[in-house]
Amino acid sequence: MTTEWLNVGKIVNTHGIRGEVRVISRTDFPEERYVPGASLFIKTGEDHRREVKVTAARKHKQFDLLTFEGLENVNDVEQFKGQLLQVPASEKPDLEEGEYLYRDIIGCRVVTAGGEEIGTVAEILSPGANDVWVVKRPGKKDALIPYIEPVVKDVDPLNKRITIELLEGLIDE
């Protein structure tokens, strides 16, 4: 049986000489995923992962800085640059109504309340107060859709469909 995995971050670089890695978080739950003692898996190949235990975590600018047990210097972690941090999908958190995992949203078709096809969610940005969904549009510039109540009217991850209210100025033609 193959295990399904959730991506919770990406190691983008090392930090200093003591084995810290810079992580761009891909989880809405960094306070749970990155606590000391938490187990994470570094995806080192298509079907290969290395389990690591977090020993320290802190915020630095827009990054999370993590240190792993037994990996105490930069030479130990250099090999992980560009790799994904994952957890088994069975560790999915309990979600409140209106909360979704990134993987449930990415790939959804975005349509207006009037039925006009906008594009497909390709990425989710978390710049602060609310998430922003990057929608790929055929032959046009990507649209940035804020995940806020006046805009997002319905999210149907089962049918991979999101309905939005197209507010004036939201999308460049």
C-alpha positions in Angstrom: 0.0 0.0 0.0 1.4 3.4 -0.9 1.2 6.2 1.6 -0.2 9.5 0.5 1.8 12.6 1.6 1.0 16.2 2.4 3.6 18.8 1.5 4.2 21.1 4.5 7.2 23.1 3.4 10.1 23.3 1.0 13.8 23.6 2.1 15.1 26.5 0.0 18.6 26.9 1.6 20.8 26.4 4.6 21.1 29.1 7.3 24.4 29.7 9.1 26.8 26.8 9.9 24.9 25.0 12.6 22.6 22.9 10.5 19.6 25.2 10.2 17.6 25.1 7.1 15.4 27.8 5.6 11.9 26.6 4.9 9.1 28.2 2.9 6.1 27.0 4.7 3.3 25.3 2.7 1.1 24.6 5.7 -1.5 26.6 7.5 -0.3 24.8 10.7 3.4 25.6 11.1 2.9 25.9 14.9 1.9 22.1 14.9 4.2 20.9 12.1 7.5 22.5 13.2 7.5 22.1 16.9 10.5 20.5 18.6 10.0 16.7 18.7 7.8 16.7 15.5 8.6 14.1 12.8 8.9 15.3 9.2 9.9 13.5 6.1 12.3 15.0 3.6 11.5 13.8 0.1 14.8 12.7 -1.3 13.5 10.9 -4.4 10.3 9.8 -6.1 9.6 7.1 -3.5 12.3 7.9 -1.0 12.0 9.9 2.1 14.2 10.5 5.1 12.5 10.9 8.5 13.9 13.8 10.6 13.0 15.1 14.1 12.7 18.8 14.6 14.9 20.0 17.5 14.4 23.7 17.1 12.2 26.1 15.1 12.1 29.8 14.7 10.8 32.5 12.4 13.2 34.6 10.4 11.8 37.1 7.9 9.4 35.2 5.7 11.1 31.8 6.4 10.8 29.2 9.1 14.3 28.1 10.3 14.4 24.4 11.4 17.1 22.3 13.0 16.9 18.5 12.9 18.2 15.9 15.4 21.6 14.5 14.4 22.2 17.1 11.7 24.2 19.7 13.5 26.2 21.5 10.8 25.7 23.0 7.4 27.4 20.0 5.6 24.8 17.7 7.0 21.9 19.6 5.6 23.3 21.1 2.3 22.0 18.0 0.4 18.4 18.9 1.3 18.3 22.2 -0.5 15.3 22.2 -2.9 13.6 19.2 -1.2 10.0 19.1 0.1 9.1 18.5 3.7 6.2 16.1 4.0 4.0 14.3 6.5 1.7 11.3 5.9 -1.7 12.4 4.8 -3.1 10.4 7.7 -1.8 13.3 9.9 -4.3 15.6 8.3 -5.6 18.2 10.9 -9.2 18.6 11.8 -10.6 21.4 9.7 -13.3 23.9 10.6 -16.0 24.7 8.1 -14.6 26.9 5.4 -11.0 25.6 5.9 -9.3 23.5 3.3 -6.0 21.9 2.7 -3.9 23.5 -0.1 -4.0 20.3 -2.0 -7.8 20.4 -2.0 -7.8 23.9 -3.6 -4.9 23.6 -6.1 -6.3 22.3 -9.4 -9.8 23.5 -8.9 -11.5 25.3 -11.8 -12.5 28.9 -10.9 -15.8 30.2 -12.4 -17.8 33.4 -11.8 -21.3 33.4 -10.3 -22.5 33.9 -13.9 -20.7 30.8 -15.1 -17.7 32.4 -16.9 -14.6 30.2 -16.8 -11.7 32.1 -15.3 -8.9 29.4 -15.0 -7.4 26.9 -12.6 -5.8 27.4 -9.2 -2.1 26.7 -9.6 -0.6 28.0 -6.3 -1.6 29.5 -3.0 0.2 32.5 -1.5 0.0 33.3 2.2 1.2 36.9 2.4 -0.6 37.8 5.7 -4.3 38.5 6.6 -5.7 36.1 4.0 -4.5 33.6 1.4 -4.3 34.6 -2.3 -5.0 32.0 -4.9 -3.0 32.2 -8.1 -5.3 31.3 -11.0 -3.7 30.3 -14.4 -5.7 31.7 -17.3 -5.2 30.4 -20.8 -3.4 33.0 -22.9 -3.7 35.7 -20.2 -1.8 36.9 -17.2 -2.4 34.9 -13.9 -5.2 36.2 -11.8 -4.7 36.7 -8.0 -7.9 35.9 -6.2 -8.0 36.8 -2.4 -9.7 34.2 -0.3 -12.2 36.6 1.3 -15.9 36.4 1.8 -17.0 39.1 -0.7 -15.1 37.3 -3.5 -15.1 33.5 -2.9 -18.8 32.4 -2.8 -18.5 28.6 -3.0 -15.7 26.0 -2.7 -16.5 22.5 -3.9 -13.2 20.5 -3.6 -15.0 17.2 -4.5 -16.0 18.6 -7.9 -12.8 20.7 -8.2 -14.9 23.9 -8.6 -14.7 27.3 -7.0 -17.3 30.0 -7.6 -16.3 33.7 -7.2 -18.0 37.1 -7.4 -15.9 39.0 -9.9 -15.5 42.4 -8.2 -14.5 45.3 -10.5 -10.8 45.6 -10.9 -10.1 42.1 -9.5 -8.9 40.7 -12.8 -6.9 42.4 -15.6 -8.2 41.5 -19.0 
